[in-house]
């Protein structure tokens, strides 16, 4: 029984270590963004109004990306981020190249 508990703890630890996000940008790549957006990216934060490139710099590529039917001729995308270890899913919706919804 003790070996099973140790194995589960080790598995949870390594699943979290594997999910550690590394820096996904260089200072050169983000220097054209506003200071506020640069700070959000550096902090790994995503805020409404960001463009897809900024979200990728902050969080990396989504686990799932769906191109939705255009609305009034404007593009729509749904991005999903999932975290292993602690089951958590973030849904992001982009409209016309801007983040308009997060859940």
C-alpha positions as CSV (number, residue, x, y, z in Angstrom):
1,X,0.0,0.0,0.0
2,X,2.8,2.4,0.9
3,X,4.4,1.9,-2.5
4,X,1.1,2.8,-4.2
5,X,0.9,6.0,-2.3
6,X,4.5,6.9,-3.1
7,X,3.9,6.2,-6.7
8,X,0.8,8.4,-6.9
9,X,2.6,11.2,-5.1
10,X,5.5,10.9,-7.6
11,X,3.2,10.8,-10.5
12,X,1.3,14.0,-9.4
13,X,4.7,15.7,-8.8
14,X,6.0,14.9,-12.2
15,X,2.8,15.8,-13.9
16,X,3.0,19.2,-12.4
17,X,6.7,19.7,-13.2
18,X,6.0,18.7,-16.8
19,X,3.3,21.4,-17.0
20,X,5.7,24.1,-15.8
21,X,5.7,26.8,-18.5
22,X,8.9,28.1,-19.8
23,X,9.4,31.5,-21.3
24,X,7.8,31.5,-24.8
25,X,9.1,34.9,-26.1
26,X,12.1,37.1,-26.1
27,X,12.2,40.7,-25.0
28,X,12.6,41.7,-28.6
29,X,9.4,39.9,-29.6
30,X,7.2,41.7,-27.1
31,X,8.8,45.2,-27.1
32,X,6.3,46.6,-29.6
33,X,3.4,45.9,-27.2
34,X,2.2,48.4,-24.6
35,X,4.0,48.3,-21.2
36,X,0.8,46.9,-19.6
37,X,0.5,44.0,-22.1
38,X,4.3,43.3,-21.7
39,X,3.8,43.0,-17.9
40,X,0.8,40.7,-18.4
41,X,2.8,38.5,-20.7
42,X,5.8,38.4,-18.3
43,X,3.4,37.5,-15.5
44,X,1.7,34.7,-17.5
45,X,-1.6,36.6,-17.4
46,X,-4.2,36.8,-20.1
47,X,-6.6,39.7,-20.2
48,X,-9.5,40.7,-22.5
49,X,-8.4,42.6,-25.6
50,X,-5.3,40.7,-26.2
51,X,-4.5,39.4,-29.6
52,X,-3.8,35.7,-30.2
53,X,0.0,36.3,-30.4
54,X,0.0,37.9,-27.0
55,X,-2.0,35.1,-25.5
56,X,0.5,32.6,-27.0
57,X,3.4,34.5,-25.4
58,X,1.6,34.5,-22.0
59,X,0.3,30.9,-22.0
60,X,1.7,29.1,-24.9
61,X,-0.3,27.3,-27.6
62,X,-3.8,26.1,-26.7
63,X,-4.5,22.4,-26.2
64,X,-7.4,22.8,-28.6
65,X,-8.2,25.4,-31.2
66,X,-11.5,25.6,-33.1
67,X,-12.2,28.0,-36.0
68,X,-15.9,28.9,-35.7
69,X,-18.2,30.2,-38.3
70,X,-17.6,33.9,-39.0
71,X,-20.1,36.3,-37.5
72,X,-21.0,39.4,-39.5
73,X,-18.0,38.6,-41.7
74,X,-15.5,38.6,-38.8
75,X,-13.4,35.7,-37.6
76,X,-14.1,33.7,-34.5
77,X,-11.8,31.3,-32.7
78,X,-12.3,29.2,-29.6
79,X,-9.2,28.2,-27.7
80,X,-9.1,25.7,-24.8
81,X,-6.3,25.3,-22.3
82,X,-6.3,22.2,-20.0
83,X,-4.1,21.6,-17.0
84,X,-3.2,18.1,-16.0
85,X,-2.8,17.1,-12.4
86,X,-5.4,19.5,-11.3
87,X,-8.3,19.3,-13.7
88,X,-8.8,22.8,-14.9
89,X,-10.0,24.1,-18.3
90,X,-9.9,27.6,-19.6
91,X,-12.0,28.6,-22.6
92,X,-11.0,31.7,-24.6
93,X,-13.1,33.2,-27.4
94,X,-11.5,35.5,-30.0
95,X,-13.6,37.8,-32.2
96,X,-12.0,39.7,-35.1
97,X,-8.6,38.9,-33.7
98,X,-9.2,40.1,-30.1
99,X,-9.9,38.2,-26.9
100,X,-13.5,38.9,-25.9
101,X,-14.4,36.1,-23.5
102,X,-12.6,33.9,-20.9
103,X,-14.1,31.3,-18.6
